[in-house]
Amino acid sequence: MHGVHHSVVRSELNSNYSVIFRWWDAINRSLVLNVPQSAITIGVGRFQSPEDNRILRLIGLPFESFKRERPPRSPRFGKRDLGTMKE
């Protein structure tokens, strides 16, 4: 029952949070019982291949967004154009 919560399908992802007491999901209207457990693909949709789950890839994963989203470097502090200095 809880496996639906780990599905790659977004509509199934926000359901079946509870493991022991299913009444939490019934109260919060997040209980889903019409999906067979054998039909669920568990994980993160973007990372399904075996190469995505290797240790070095997992260690470097948090830095990939930093590498993509980092703004261009600004000029170094303390570097001056001596030709434009005022007295």
Residue pairs with C-beta under 8 A, 6 or more apart in sequence:
1 16
1 22
1 33
1 37
2 16
2 17
2 18
2 19
3 16
3 37
3 40
3 42
4 12
4 15
4 16
4 32
4 35
4 37
4 40
5 12
5 13
5 15
5 16
5 17
6 13
6 40
6 42
6 43
7 13
7 35
7 40
7 41
7 42
8 41
8 42
8 43
8 44
8 45
8 48
9 40
9 41
12 32
12 35
12 40
14 30
15 25
15 30
15 31
15 32
16 22
16 25
16 30
16 31
16 32
17 24
17 25
17 28
17 30
18 24
18 25
22 31
25 31
41 48
46 52
47 53
51 57
